[in-house]
Amino acid sequence: MALFNHIALRVTDLSRSKQFYVRYLGLAPQFEHPISGPQFETVTGIKGFDATFAVLSDGKNEVTIELVELLPPLDESPSSFNHIAFQVEDVDELYARLARDGVKTISAPLTLVHDNEKINGKRFFYFLDPDGNVIEAFNPKDDLYSSH
């Protein structure tokens, strides 16, 4: 069974969007970090991927919101990185099942090597639902995006 984890929304101004969600919805910033490089290009399918993302939480639920600002020159459609994410027990097994059933995936599962321990070691990939909506699947990881 998959556990609903986060919703990612592409934003044009990360600071402005964070302030909006804090001010009007009472969410609290948990984590913010730049992400870029070949690993992210591979797993997202976005050439030249360069972004900063912030994770916000209501402090009561495990589900968070990821605000993602793609940095220039990545001015694709506003929804180019919007996705929903699920924690699954075995990313590789899910990937194999999707491939066997002919479901479109953006990449094979990738284990992230990153200098920030909160995301280092995250194993994940993206795939599409029947309408082309992007879904992220990832293996459990302790303290992923936590404020600790």
C-alpha positions in Angstrom: 0.0 0.0 0.0 1.3 3.5 -0.9 1.3 6.3 1.7 0.3 9.7 0.5 3.3 12.0 1.2 3.4 15.3 -0.6 2.0 17.6 -3.3 4.6 19.5 -5.3 3.6 22.8 -7.0 5.8 24.8 -9.3 5.9 28.4 -8.3 7.4 31.5 -9.9 8.6 33.2 -6.7 9.5 30.8 -3.9 9.7 33.6 -1.2 6.3 35.0 -2.1 4.7 31.6 -2.2 6.1 30.6 1.1 4.8 33.8 2.7 1.4 33.2 1.2 1.1 29.6 2.6 2.4 30.7 6.0 0.3 33.8 6.3 -3.0 32.5 5.0 -2.9 28.8 5.8 -0.7 28.7 8.8 1.8 26.3 7.3 5.4 26.2 8.8 8.5 25.9 6.7 10.3 22.6 7.3 13.1 22.5 4.8 14.5 24.5 1.9 17.4 23.6 -0.4 18.6 24.0 -4.0 18.5 20.9 -6.3 20.2 20.5 -9.7 22.4 18.3 -11.7 22.4 15.2 -13.8 20.6 13.0 -11.2 17.6 15.4 -11.2 17.7 15.8 -15.0 17.5 12.0 -15.3 14.7 11.4 -12.8 12.5 14.3 -13.8 13.2 14.2 -17.5 13.8 18.0 -17.5 17.0 18.9 -19.3 19.1 21.5 -17.3 17.0 21.0 -14.2 17.9 23.6 -11.6 15.5 24.5 -8.8 15.1 25.5 -5.2 12.4 23.8 -3.2 10.8 24.4 0.2 8.7 21.9 2.2 5.9 23.3 4.3 3.7 21.4 6.9 0.8 22.0 9.1 2.6 20.1 11.8 -0.2 17.6 12.3 -0.2 15.5 9.2 2.5 13.5 7.4 1.4 15.1 4.1 3.4 18.2 3.1 3.5 20.7 0.3 6.6 21.1 -1.8 7.0 24.5 -3.5 9.4 24.3 -6.4 10.9 27.3 -8.1 12.6 26.3 -11.4 15.4 28.7 -12.0 16.0 30.4 -15.4 16.2 29.5 -18.2 13.6 26.8 -17.3 10.5 28.7 -18.2 8.3 25.8 -19.2 4.6 25.6 -18.6 3.7 26.5 -15.0 2.7 22.8 -14.3 5.9 21.3 -15.7 7.0 19.9 -12.2 3.6 19.6 -10.5 3.2 16.1 -9.0 1.8 14.1 -6.2 4.1 11.7 -4.2 3.6 8.4 -2.5 5.9 6.5 -0.2 5.9 2.8 -1.3 7.6 -0.2 0.3 9.6 -1.2 -2.8 10.3 1.4 -5.5 12.0 -1.2 -7.7 9.1 -3.7 -7.5 6.6 -0.9 -8.4 8.8 0.2 -11.3 9.0 -3.4 -12.7 5.2 -3.8 -12.4 4.5 -0.5 -14.2 7.0 -1.4 -16.9 5.4 -4.8 -17.3 2.0 -3.2 -17.7 3.2 -0.6 -20.2 2.8 2.4 -18.0 4.9 5.4 -19.1 7.8 6.2 -16.7 10.0 9.2 -16.8 13.1 7.3 -15.6 14.1 4.2 -13.8 14.5 4.4 -10.0 17.5 6.5 -8.9 19.2 6.7 -5.5 20.0 10.3 -4.8 23.5 11.2 -3.9 23.4 14.7 -2.4 25.3 16.8 0.2 22.2 17.4 2.2 21.5 14.4 4.5 17.7 15.1 4.5 17.5 14.0 0.8 20.7 12.0 0.4 19.9 8.3 -0.2 16.3 8.9 -1.3 15.4 6.3 -3.9 12.7 7.5 -6.3 11.3 7.8 -9.8 8.4 9.5 -11.6 5.7 8.0 -13.8 2.5 9.2 -15.5 -1.1 8.3 -14.7 -3.5 7.6 -17.7 -4.1 11.4 -18.1 -0.5 12.4 -18.0 -0.4 13.6 -14.4 3.0 13.1 -12.8 3.4 10.8 -9.8 6.5 10.3 -7.7 7.1 7.1 -5.9 9.9 6.7 -3.3 11.2 4.3 -0.7 10.9 5.1 3.0 13.7 7.2 4.4 14.2 8.4 8.0 13.9 12.2 8.5 13.1 12.9 4.9 12.3 16.7 4.7 12.0 16.8 8.5 12.7 20.1 10.4 15.0 18.2 12.8 
